[in-house]
Amino acid sequence: MFQFILAIHILASVIFLGNLITTAFWKVRADRSGNLENMAMTSRSVLFADYVFTGPGIATLLVTGILLAGLSGWERFQEPWLGISLMLLLITAFIWAGVLIPLQLRMVRLSQEGLAAGSLDPAYTRTSKRWSMFGGIATLLPIVILFLMVLRP
């Protein structure tokens, strides 16, 4: 049972991190293109990908991580790398749900309005910059978690 849950945990981390990195890549490319239709479609797609991959990824990582800790002994949470990893994942989840999703919803709305009007409101660029800043943090934290999980310092 432990090995199966561990495999699910690792798969969830690959899908989760892959989504974080690739959505940022496509969002930046779309914004740099200046093509309003591309920007609007990409903003919608990033939001959709977060609902399909990021949210379930966070939930799966939390559930399988807690199950793995329980199966290997709750005293594992006394090991700093594991406690720090859990804390960083919770911070990532709060940034995603509390900051990034609202920013993405706003970017979807502003990009749709810009597409209809033929020009982009400067609020889109400001919102996108905030999304990039918080998104960068929410991407770096899981990378740190990955290193902690592998190296177990």
C-alpha positions in Angstrom: 0.0 0.0 0.0 2.8 2.4 0.9 4.5 2.0 -2.5 1.2 2.6 -4.4 0.5 5.8 -2.4 4.1 6.9 -2.9 3.7 6.4 -6.7 0.5 8.5 -6.7 2.3 11.2 -4.6 5.2 11.4 -7.0 2.9 11.4 -10.1 0.9 14.2 -8.5 4.0 16.2 -7.9 5.1 15.8 -11.5 1.7 16.9 -12.9 1.5 19.7 -10.4 4.9 21.2 -11.0 4.6 20.6 -14.8 1.4 22.6 -14.8 2.9 25.4 -12.8 5.8 25.8 -15.1 4.1 25.3 -18.5 1.1 27.6 -17.7 3.5 30.4 -16.8 5.5 29.8 -20.0 2.4 30.0 -22.3 1.0 33.0 -20.4 4.2 35.0 -20.8 4.4 34.1 -24.5 0.8 35.1 -25.1 1.2 38.5 -23.3 4.4 39.2 -25.2 2.7 38.5 -28.5 0.3 41.4 -27.9 -2.3 39.5 -29.7 -5.6 40.2 -27.8 -7.3 37.0 -29.0 -4.3 34.9 -28.0 -4.0 36.6 -24.6 -7.7 36.1 -23.9 -7.6 32.4 -24.9 -4.5 31.8 -22.9 -5.9 33.5 -19.8 -8.9 31.3 -19.9 -6.7 28.2 -20.5 -4.4 29.0 -17.6 -7.5 29.3 -15.3 -8.9 26.1 -16.7 -5.5 24.2 -16.2 -5.4 25.4 -12.6 -8.8 24.0 -11.9 -8.0 20.7 -13.6 -4.3 20.2 -12.5 -3.2 22.7 -9.8 -6.1 22.4 -7.3 -6.4 18.6 -7.6 -2.6 18.4 -7.5 -2.4 20.3 -4.2 -5.2 18.2 -2.7 -3.6 14.9 -3.9 -0.2 15.9 -2.5 -1.6 16.9 0.8 -3.8 13.7 1.2 -1.1 11.3 -0.1 1.6 13.0 1.9 -0.4 12.7 5.1 -1.2 9.1 4.4 2.5 8.4 3.7 3.5 10.0 7.0 0.8 8.1 8.8 2.0 4.8 7.3 5.6 5.4 8.1 4.9 6.8 11.6 3.7 10.2 12.7 7.0 10.9 14.3 8.3 11.6 10.8 6.7 15.1 11.2 9.4 15.8 13.7 11.9 15.7 10.9 12.5 19.3 9.8 12.4 18.6 6.0 9.0 17.1 6.2 7.4 19.8 8.4 9.0 22.5 6.3 7.7 20.8 3.1 4.2 20.6 4.5 4.3 24.3 5.6 5.6 25.4 2.2 2.8 23.4 0.4 0.2 25.0 2.6 1.6 28.5 1.8 1.6 27.6 -1.9 -2.1 26.5 -1.6 -3.0 29.8 0.1 -1.2 31.9 -2.5 -2.9 29.9 -5.3 -6.4 30.0 -3.9 -6.3 33.4 -2.2 -4.2 35.5 -4.7 -3.6 33.7 -8.0 -7.1 32.5 -8.8 -8.7 36.0 -8.1 -5.9 37.6 -10.3 -6.6 35.0 -13.0 -10.3 35.7 -12.9 -9.6 39.4 -13.3 -7.2 38.8 -16.2 -9.8 36.6 -18.0 -12.3 39.4 -17.6 -10.0 42.2 -18.7 -8.6 40.2 -21.6 -12.2 39.4 -22.8 -13.1 43.1 -22.5 -9.9 44.1 -24.3 -10.7 41.7 -27.1 -14.2 43.1 -27.5 -13.0 46.7 -27.3 -10.0 46.2 -29.5 -7.5 47.5 -26.9 -6.3 46.3 -23.6 -7.0 48.1 -20.4 -3.7 48.9 -18.6 -5.2 47.2 -15.5 -4.5 43.9 -17.4 -0.8 44.6 -17.4 -0.7 45.5 -13.7 -2.7 42.4 -12.8 -0.5 40.3 -15.0 2.6 41.6 -13.2 1.1 40.8 -9.8 0.2 37.3 -11.1 3.8 36.8 -12.3 5.2 37.9 -9.0 3.0 35.7 -6.8 3.0 32.9 -9.4 6.8 32.9 -9.3 6.7 32.5 -5.5 4.0 29.8 -5.8 6.3 27.9 -8.3 9.6 28.3 -6.4 8.1 27.0 -3.2 7.2 23.6 -4.7 10.6 23.4 -6.3 12.1 23.8 -2.8 9.8 21.1 -1.5 10.9 18.8 -4.3 14.6 19.3 -3.2 13.6 18.8 0.5 11.8 15.6 -0.4 14.6 14.2 -2.4 17.6 15.3 -0.2 15.9 15.0 3.2 18.4 17.3 4.9 
